Amino acid sequence: MSASHLVLRARRVLTPFEEIADGAVEIIGERIRAVGPAATIGRPAGARFIECGDATIVPGFIDLHIHGSGGYSVMDGPEAVAAVSRVIAAHGVTAWLPTLTPRATLGELIDRIRACCAGGARVSGGAEPVGLHLEGPFLSPRRPGAIRSEWFRAPSVPELDQLLAAGQGQVRLVTLAPELPGGLDLVRHLVERTVTVSIGHSDASHEEALAAIAAGVRHATHMFNAMRGFQHRAPGVVGAVLVSPTVVCELIADGVHVDPLAMRLLIQAAGWSRIAVITDAVAPAGLGDGAYEFEGRPIVVREGCATLADGTIAGSVATFDANLRRVARLADLDLRAVIAMATIVPARQVHLDDRKGSLAGGRDADLVVLSPDLHVLLTVARGVIVFNALGTAGHGAPGNRD
């Protein structure tokens, strides 16, 4: 449904830098024209007006780490990327990074799907893929998680350049293990090319992790998972990241990957401005319990947890909005801070905050309407309504419950 001129009004708007009571957002085409008190914006002639009642309007969510959803894996190519875009829009995601794992044909796959992210590519009825996240192939075989370690590669600047060349500027985030021989060279090489570097699937000591952070690592992939943990005489990757104010931590808030107490500890230790909520969702996300496949191996989903045959957690099957609600319940934070972890923080990490992650005139028209209990009622991606549980007139029973 095209939305050439829209005005949405709600009990409050979180930009998220400020809270506007009885606020409104005016959209023309793909951009936000104005954000402010509803009385100021009014009802412009020719605009479609959507009354959202006691809901809250927030920026669209940005998922920096997601492999699939709804039965589709991004490793299957452009059609699957488009399908995932449509699935996740129902959960408030308006921008995302298709996340690719190692395989022999990784360069070919990057070449095939980069066009999905290039030049403001559209996905009919879905969230916008805004670049690629390469989770590998330069990872530690000591911390493979559920990724097949036979596809891991030793750090190589020429091989990295081949992958970046295949992406033609669409690779925005790279996860690697910087302690591997030559790993710091990769960090510096990526930083010079304005690609965000994340430490992950890493067995680095705290000294090695701190050296990588000094070299330019600014992100930590699925914090606590597939990395050397904290021990009081050997603080590991976790300790190095927590004491480094320049590093943002990904948080899979599904209640499976990170215990709720550890989530609270992370939020208190790092602060909301250093946390990006993610899903790390895999293809079975949203499909319920059953037998599926990940990385060519069977996995079982049972009670919200996906595992390999040996019990290793194999990605997440949670949705973004469910993760956000869990953070809101656990964290002693203002809702603006919770929303920031899903919007402006990830936008800044991949250099998109000049157009995404906040509500302001001139920004992309990406927004979500949330019920008082933080369920998604409406999603707008670049001015197009891509999910609507409010009804055509802006009213109706909330949908998208879990």
Secondary structure, DSSP 8 states (H G I E B T S, - for coil): -B-SEEEEEEEEEE-SSSEEEEEEEEEETTEEEEEEEHHHH---TT-EEEE-TT-EEEE-EEEEEE-EETTEEGGG-HHHHHHHHHHHHTTTEEEEEEEE---TTHHHHHHHHGGGTTTS---TTS-EE--EEEE-SS--TTS-TTS-GGG-----HHHHHHHHHHHTT-EEEEEE-TTSTTHHHHHHHHHHTT-EEEE-SB---HHHHHHHHHHT--EETTTTTTB---BTTB-HHHHHHHT-TT-EEEEE-SSSSS-HHHHHHHHHHH-GGGEEEE--B-TTTTS-SEEEEETTEEEEEETTEEE-TTS-B-SB---HHHHHHHHHHHS-S-HHHHHHTTTHHHHHHTT-TTTSSS--TTSB--EEEE-TT--EEEEEETTEEEEESS-TTS-S------
